[in-house]
Amino acid sequence: MQIRKGTVADLPKVFDLIMELAIYEKAPEEVVNSVERMKVDGFGEKPVFEFFVAEVENVIVGTAVYYYRYSTWKGKAIYLEDLVVKESERGKGYGKYLLDAIVMEAKATNSKQVRWQVLDWNEPAINFYKKLGADLDGEWINCTLSEEQIKNYSTD
């Protein structure tokens, strides 16, 4: 097993993992992204995300997709958008290795935080993060404007 930075050639398999996660989270219809869009967004003129892959015998079994954000209180931070391990490969330590890679990236880039979200019903993930010593903050409420809401947003 190896953990490595993802490449454009990895995107179809990474997208398959993203769809597997969407199905697990009971929201596959919410995915409007595509491999083509990810190529532009991750490897185009202004990349907005990066990722690691966990690979076993040349087969991608997991991914950690992240980007840099900025905290006005703390400074540069990494936001872990998704950590996904193929269902058949869970429990083998690959998620821990992917999270280790994210933390090492944070250290290497002098990032002051690593942040992510977990659904409140995802007990296996919550227990995994607690075991690693992560703080789970129940105080903040997530806010989102959808594509449609952005399109209809009025500055009046």
C-alpha positions as CSV (number, residue, x, y, z in Angstrom):
1,M,0.0,0.0,0.0
2,Q,1.2,3.5,-0.8
3,I,-0.1,7.0,-0.3
4,R,0.8,9.4,-3.0
5,K,-0.4,12.8,-4.5
6,G,-3.1,12.3,-7.0
7,T,-2.7,12.9,-10.7
8,V,-5.1,13.8,-13.5
9,A,-5.0,10.1,-14.5
10,D,-6.4,9.2,-11.1
11,L,-9.5,11.3,-11.4
12,P,-11.9,8.7,-12.9
13,K,-11.2,6.3,-9.9
14,V,-11.4,9.2,-7.4
15,F,-14.7,10.2,-8.9
16,D,-16.0,6.7,-8.5
17,L,-15.1,6.9,-4.8
18,I,-16.9,10.2,-4.5
19,M,-20.0,8.6,-6.0
20,E,-19.6,5.7,-3.6
21,L,-19.6,8.2,-0.7
22,A,-22.6,10.0,-2.1
23,I,-24.5,6.7,-2.2
24,Y,-23.4,5.9,1.4
25,E,-24.7,9.4,2.4
26,K,-27.9,8.7,0.6
27,A,-27.5,11.6,-1.8
28,P,-26.1,10.5,-5.2
29,E,-28.5,12.8,-7.0
30,E,-26.7,15.8,-5.3
31,V,-23.5,15.1,-7.3
32,V,-23.4,17.4,-10.3
33,N,-19.6,17.4,-10.6
34,S,-17.8,15.4,-13.3
35,V,-14.3,14.0,-14.1
36,E,-14.0,16.7,-16.8
37,R,-14.9,19.5,-14.3
38,M,-12.4,18.0,-11.8
39,K,-9.7,18.1,-14.4
40,V,-10.2,21.8,-14.9
41,D,-10.6,22.5,-11.2
42,G,-7.7,20.4,-10.0
43,F,-5.2,20.7,-12.9
44,G,-6.3,23.8,-14.9
45,E,-4.9,27.3,-14.9
46,K,-5.9,28.0,-11.3
47,P,-6.2,24.7,-9.4
48,V,-8.6,24.8,-6.4
49,F,-8.1,21.4,-4.9
50,E,-5.5,18.7,-4.5
51,F,-5.8,15.1,-3.3
52,F,-3.9,12.0,-2.1
53,V,-4.7,8.5,-3.1
54,A,-4.3,5.2,-1.2
55,E,-3.2,2.6,-3.7
56,V,-2.9,-1.2,-3.2
57,E,-1.3,-3.2,-6.0
58,N,-1.9,-0.3,-8.5
59,V,-5.6,-0.1,-7.5
60,I,-6.9,3.1,-5.9
61,V,-8.8,2.2,-2.7
62,G,-9.1,5.6,-1.1
63,T,-8.7,9.3,-1.5
64,A,-8.4,12.5,0.6
65,V,-9.5,15.6,-1.3
66,Y,-8.4,18.9,0.2
67,Y,-7.8,22.6,-0.5
68,Y,-6.3,25.5,1.3
69,R,-8.5,28.0,3.1
70,Y,-7.7,31.0,5.2
71,S,-8.7,31.6,8.8
72,T,-8.7,35.3,9.8
73,W,-7.9,34.2,13.4
74,K,-5.4,31.4,12.7
75,G,-3.9,31.9,9.2
76,K,-3.5,29.3,6.4
77,A,-5.4,26.1,6.9
78,I,-6.3,22.9,5.1
79,Y,-9.9,21.9,4.6
80,L,-10.4,18.2,4.1
81,E,-13.3,18.1,1.7
82,D,-13.6,14.3,1.6
83,L,-11.8,11.3,3.0
84,V,-13.2,8.2,1.3
85,V,-12.1,4.5,1.5
86,K,-13.7,2.0,-0.8
87,E,-16.3,0.1,1.3
88,S,-14.6,-3.3,0.8
89,E,-11.3,-1.9,2.0
90,R,-12.5,-0.1,5.2
91,G,-11.0,-1.2,8.5
92,K,-7.5,-1.8,7.1
93,G,-5.9,1.5,8.2
94,Y,-6.1,3.3,4.8
95,G,-8.2,6.1,6.2
96,K,-5.6,6.7,8.9
97,Y,-2.8,6.8,6.4
98,L,-4.7,9.3,4.2
99,L,-5.4,11.5,7.2
100,D,-1.7,11.2,8.2
101,A,-0.8,12.5,4.7
102,I,-3.1,15.5,5.2
103,V,-1.5,16.3,8.5
104,M,2.0,15.9,7.1
105,E,0.9,18.3,4.3
106,A,-0.3,20.8,6.9
107,K,3.0,20.6,8.7
108,A,5.0,21.0,5.4
109,T,3.0,24.0,4.4
110,N,2.9,25.6,7.8
111,S,-0.8,25.4,8.0
112,K,-2.3,26.2,11.3
113,Q,-5.4,24.0,11.2
114,V,-6.9,21.0,9.4
115,R,-10.7,21.1,9.4
116,W,-13.4,18.9,8.0
117,Q,-17.0,17.9,8.6
118,V,-18.7,14.7,9.4
119,L,-22.4,13.9,9.3
120,D,-23.9,13.6,12.7
121,W,-25.3,10.1,11.9
122,N,-22.0,8.7,10.6
123,E,-21.0,6.9,13.8
124,P,-18.0,4.9,12.3
125,A,-16.4,8.1,11.0
126,I,-17.2,10.0,14.3
127,N,-15.6,7.3,16.3
128,F,-12.6,7.2,14.0
129,Y,-12.0,10.9,14.3
130,K,-12.5,10.8,18.1
131,K,-10.0,8.0,18.4
132,L,-7.5,10.2,16.5
133,G,-8.0,13.0,19.1
134,A,-9.9,15.4,16.8
135,D,-12.2,18.0,18.3
136,L,-15.8,17.6,17.2
137,D,-17.4,21.0,17.4
138,G,-21.2,21.1,17.8
139,E,-21.3,24.9,18.1
140,W,-21.0,26.0,14.5
141,I,-23.8,25.8,12.0
142,N,-23.0,25.2,8.3
143,C,-24.3,27.8,5.9
144,T,-24.6,27.2,2.1
145,L,-25.8,29.1,-0.9
146,S,-26.6,26.6,-3.7
147,E,-25.9,27.2,-7.4
148,E,-29.5,28.2,-7.9
149,Q,-29.4,30.6,-4.9
150,I,-26.2,32.2,-6.1
151,K,-27.8,32.7,-9.6
152,N,-30.9,34.3,-8.0
153,Y,-29.0,36.3,-5.4
154,S,-29.9,40.0,-5.3
155,T,-27.6,42.8,-4.0
156,D,-30.6,45.1,-3.5
